[in-house]
Amino acid sequence: GAFYDTTDQVAGSTTTAYAITLNSTSSDNGVTIENSSEVTFAHQGIYNIQFSIQLSNDTNATQDIDIWFRKNGADIANSNSRFGLAPRKSAGDPYHVIASLNFVELFNAGDYAQLYWRTSDVGAYIEYYAAPSSPTRPAIPSVILTATFVSSVPE
C-alpha cells in the first residue's frame, strides 16, 4: 500500500500524542487505511513500513518532534525517533526538513499500524505544500507512507 496526506497536521498541546493521518491512497493491495490513521493488513506477514514526513518549525528556537509506531493501539517498544528542527529562517519562512524511516514488523490479518507524534512546541508541525510554480512542480505531501510485504511467516 502507498498512502499520503495533503493537510497540515498541528498539535494543540505539547503533552498530547497525536495520530498521524493519511487522506489519500496511491495504491492498496491488501493494505488499506481505516479511520484516517490505521494502516490495516488483510494478510499475515512481515511488512516494511516506510514514511517520509515534512516537518516545519515556525518558532525562533530549536524544537523537537518525536515520531513512533503503534500496533493495534499500543506503542511498539523502542520504535520512537526524535527529529531536531532548527529555528525558522525568517518570519513567514519556517525551517523544514524531511523525517524518514522504515520499520519491519510482523502483522496478522486484521492488525493495524499507526504513526504517532508529539512536538516540543505547537509552532513545530507537519506541513503540506501546494504545487509551486516557476518552474511548475508537484505538491509536497505532508506525509508519505508505504507498507510493503516482505515475507510470509516461516512455519
C-alpha positions in Angstrom: 0.0 0.0 0.0 1.1 3.6 -0.7 -0.6 6.5 1.0 -0.2 10.2 1.6 -1.7 13.3 3.2 -2.5 16.7 1.8 -3.1 18.7 5.0 -1.1 20.4 7.7 -1.1 18.5 10.9 -0.7 20.7 14.0 -0.6 19.9 17.7 -2.9 21.6 20.2 -0.7 20.6 23.1 2.9 19.6 23.7 1.8 17.0 26.3 -0.5 15.0 23.9 0.3 12.3 21.4 -1.4 12.6 18.1 -2.1 10.1 15.4 -0.6 11.0 12.0 -3.4 10.9 9.4 -3.4 9.9 5.8 -6.2 11.2 3.4 -5.2 9.8 0.0 -4.3 6.4 -1.5 -1.9 5.8 -4.3 -2.3 2.0 -4.3 -3.7 -0.6 -2.0 -3.1 -4.3 -2.4 -4.1 -5.9 0.8 -3.2 -2.9 2.9 -5.8 -0.1 3.5 -6.3 3.0 5.6 -9.1 2.8 8.2 -10.2 5.7 10.5 -7.8 8.1 8.7 -4.7 6.7 10.5 -4.8 2.9 10.8 -2.7 1.1 8.2 -4.7 -2.2 8.1 -3.3 -5.5 6.8 -5.5 -8.1 5.1 -2.9 -10.8 5.0 -0.5 -12.1 7.7 3.2 -11.4 7.0 6.2 -9.4 7.7 5.9 -5.9 6.4 8.3 -3.0 5.9 6.6 0.3 6.8 8.4 3.4 5.4 7.5 7.0 5.8 8.7 10.5 4.9 7.1 13.4 6.8 7.6 17.1 6.0 8.4 18.7 9.4 8.4 22.5 9.8 9.4 24.8 12.6 7.9 28.3 12.7 9.4 29.3 16.0 12.6 31.3 16.8 14.0 28.4 18.8 15.2 24.8 18.2 12.3 22.3 18.5 12.0 18.5 18.6 9.3 16.2 17.1 9.1 12.6 18.2 7.6 10.0 15.8 6.9 6.4 16.7 4.9 3.3 15.7 1.9 1.7 17.3 0.5 -1.7 16.6 -3.2 -2.4 17.3 -3.4 0.7 19.5 -0.3 0.0 21.7 3.1 1.7 21.4 5.8 -0.6 19.8 8.7 -0.6 22.2 11.9 1.1 21.0 10.3 2.5 17.8 10.5 6.2 18.6 12.7 8.7 16.8 13.4 12.3 17.7 14.0 14.9 15.0 15.6 18.2 15.9 14.4 21.2 13.9 16.4 24.4 13.7 14.7 27.8 14.2 12.8 29.4 11.4 14.8 31.2 8.7 12.7 34.3 9.0 9.1 35.4 9.6 6.9 33.5 7.1 9.8 31.2 6.1 9.8 28.2 8.5 12.7 25.8 8.8 11.7 22.5 7.1 13.2 19.0 6.9 12.1 15.5 5.9 11.8 12.9 8.6 12.2 9.4 7.1 12.4 5.9 8.5 11.4 2.4 8.0 10.3 -0.3 10.4 9.9 -4.0 9.9 7.1 -5.8 11.9 5.0 -9.0 11.8 1.3 -8.3 11.3 -1.6 -10.8 11.4 -4.6 -10.4 9.1 -6.7 -7.6 10.6 -3.9 -6.0 12.6 -3.1 -2.3 12.1 -0.2 0.0 12.5 -0.2 3.8 13.2 2.3 6.5 13.3 2.1 8.9 16.3 3.9 12.2 17.0 4.4 14.8 19.7 6.1 18.2 19.5 8.1 20.3 22.0 6.2 23.4 20.7 3.0 23.8 18.8 4.9 26.0 16.3 6.6 22.9 15.1 4.3 20.8 12.9 3.7 18.5 9.9 3.3 20.7 6.8 1.7 20.3 3.3 3.0 22.4 0.4 0.7 23.1 -2.6 2.2 22.6 -6.0 4.6 25.5 -6.7 5.3 27.3 -10.0 8.3 28.8 -11.8 9.0 26.0 -12.6 5.8 24.0 -12.1 6.5 21.0 -9.9 4.4 18.6 -7.8 2.9 19.4 -4.4 4.7 18.2 -1.3 2.5 15.9 0.7 2.8 16.3 4.5 3.1 12.6 4.9 4.0 9.7 2.5 3.7 6.2 3.9 4.3 2.8 2.2 3.7 -0.7 3.6 5.5 -3.4 1.6 5.0 -7.1 2.1 8.5 -8.6 2.8 7.9 -12.2 3.7 5.3 -14.7 4.8 5.7 -16.1 8.3 8.0 -19.2 8.4 6.3 -22.3 9.6 
